[in-house]
Amino acid sequence: MDELLGGIRLLRFDEFHVHDPGDTALSSRLLWFLFGRGVTLLTTSNHPPSGMTSNPL
């Protein structure tokens, strides 16, 4: 994964939305990995924060 990131310091996801708990688990691991390497994440969404997951656990 480090070779994919290269020198990236900022990563932007447009229309970020998590559809189910499985996606949440995968996204969580990705985000922890990115934050652990000092990558800043910028996301956009047409959903309000309370509606980011359709089936929150």
C-alpha atoms as a printed R data frame, in Angstrom:
   type eleno elety resid chain resno       x      y      z
1  ATOM     1    CA   MET     A     1   0.000  0.000  0.000
2  ATOM     2    CA   ASP     A     2   2.886  2.385  0.699
3  ATOM     3    CA   GLU     A     3   3.991  2.168 -2.932
4  ATOM     4    CA   LEU     A     4   0.480  3.253 -4.016
5  ATOM     5    CA   LEU     A     5   0.554  6.280 -1.722
6  ATOM     6    CA   GLY     A     6   3.969  7.515 -2.768
7  ATOM     7    CA   GLY     A     7   4.313 11.017 -1.343
8  ATOM     8    CA   ILE     A     8   0.571 11.709 -1.080
9  ATOM     9    CA   ARG     A     9  -0.269 14.111  1.756
10 ATOM    10    CA   LEU     A    10  -3.891 14.887  0.771
11 ATOM    11    CA   LEU     A    11  -6.530 12.480 -0.524
12 ATOM    12    CA   ARG     A    12  -9.990 13.599 -1.674
13 ATOM    13    CA   PHE     A    13 -13.053 11.389 -2.011
14 ATOM    14    CA   ASP     A    14 -16.020 12.912 -3.843
15 ATOM    15    CA   GLU     A    15 -19.477 11.665 -2.809
16 ATOM    16    CA   PHE     A    16 -18.211  9.574  0.116
17 ATOM    17    CA   HIS     A    17 -21.010  7.279  1.350
18 ATOM    18    CA   VAL     A    18 -20.911  3.960  3.188
19 ATOM    19    CA   HIS     A    19 -23.718  1.569  2.249
20 ATOM    20    CA   ASP     A    20 -23.446 -1.306  4.711
21 ATOM    21    CA   PRO     A    21 -21.527 -2.553  7.779
22 ATOM    22    CA   GLY     A    22 -19.054 -4.474  5.599
23 ATOM    23    CA   ASP     A    23 -18.140 -1.268  3.766
24 ATOM    24    CA   THR     A    24 -17.802  0.452  7.131
25 ATOM    25    CA   ALA     A    25 -15.294 -2.147  8.336
26 ATOM    26    CA   LEU     A    26 -13.187 -1.846  5.171
27 ATOM    27    CA   SER     A    27 -13.354  1.965  5.168
28 ATOM    28    CA   SER     A    28 -12.347  2.074  8.808
29 ATOM    29    CA   ARG     A    29  -9.191  0.047  8.157
30 ATOM    30    CA   LEU     A    30  -8.294  2.218  5.169
31 ATOM    31    CA   LEU     A    31  -8.800  5.438  7.126
32 ATOM    32    CA   TRP     A    32  -6.691  4.261 10.089
33 ATOM    33    CA   PHE     A    33  -3.944  3.282  7.637
34 ATOM    34    CA   LEU     A    34  -4.032  6.691  5.921
35 ATOM    35    CA   PHE     A    35  -4.157  8.690  9.150
36 ATOM    36    CA   GLY     A    36  -1.291  6.628 10.567
37 ATOM    37    CA   ARG     A    37   0.844  7.845  7.662
38 ATOM    38    CA   GLY     A    38  -0.151 11.485  8.089
39 ATOM    39    CA   VAL     A    39  -2.428 11.674  5.054
40 ATOM    40    CA   THR     A    40  -5.125 14.350  5.264
41 ATOM    41    CA   LEU     A    41  -8.528 13.221  4.028
42 ATOM    42    CA   LEU     A    42 -11.060 15.556  2.414
43 ATOM    43    CA   THR     A    43 -14.499 14.150  1.590
44 ATOM    44    CA   THR     A    44 -17.713 15.486  0.096
45 ATOM    45    CA   SER     A    45 -21.203 14.050  0.246
46 ATOM    46    CA   ASN     A    46 -24.766 14.986 -0.557
47 ATOM    47    CA   HIS     A    47 -25.860 13.165  2.614
48 ATOM    48    CA   PRO     A    48 -25.970 14.849  6.045
49 ATOM    49    CA   PRO     A    49 -23.493 13.425  8.592
50 ATOM    50    CA   SER     A    50 -26.296 11.566 10.376
51 ATOM    51    CA   GLY     A    51 -27.178  9.859  7.083
52 ATOM    52    CA   MET     A    52 -23.686  8.733  6.091
53 ATOM    53    CA   THR     A    53 -24.556  5.089  6.742
54 ATOM    54    CA   SER     A    54 -27.932  3.685  5.817
55 ATOM    55    CA   ASN     A    55 -27.681  0.904  8.414
56 ATOM    56    CA   PRO     A    56 -25.450  2.059 11.314
57 ATOM    57    CA   LEU     A    57 -24.621 -0.514 13.995
